[in-house]
Amino acid sequence: MDRYQKTAIGLMLFVPLIFLIVSLLMDRWGFFLWSLAPSFIVGMTGFFVAKTGTK
């Protein structure tokens, strides 16, 4: 794995973590649940673009 792939995975995990903290503070789980799918889609797109585009 190169640096860009690690960055994509890190962001894919970090963004839902922010929404998890907001959800815990506000006691509204919709923030966290609605952030999972877009974060996964964008993270995997970035991962595969980094995988094929850095050669």
N, C-alpha and C positions, 0 to 999 in steps of 0.2 A: 504494500500500500504506500502510495506517495503522500506528500504533505497535503495536497488538495483533497484527497479522499478522506484523510483524517479530519480535516476541517469540516467537510460536509457531514460526516458522522457526528462530530462534536456539536455542530449547530443543530442537527436533527434531534439531539438529546437535550441541548441547552434551552431551546425555545419552549418545549413543553414544560420544562422545569420552572421557568418563569411563570407560566400560566398555572402550574400546580401551586406555586406559592400564593399567587393572587386568589386562586380558588379556596385555598385553606384560610386565608385572611378574611375573605368575604363570605365564606360558606355557601358559595354558588358554584357547583361543579360543572356547569355548562361551559365556563371559560376553559377549563382543562380539557373536557371531552371534545369540544369543537376545535381545539388546537391540534389534536393528535393526527387527524387525517391530512390536513394541509402540510403540517410539519414533515410527516412521513413522505408525502408525495414530492415536496420540494427537496428534501434531503436525499432521497433516492435518485432524483433527476440530477442533482449536483454531483452525487457519487459516480453515476455512470458517465456523465459528461467529463468529469475529471479523469475517469478511467480510460476513456477512449481518446480524449483530446490532448493529452500531455505527452504524446510520443514523438 
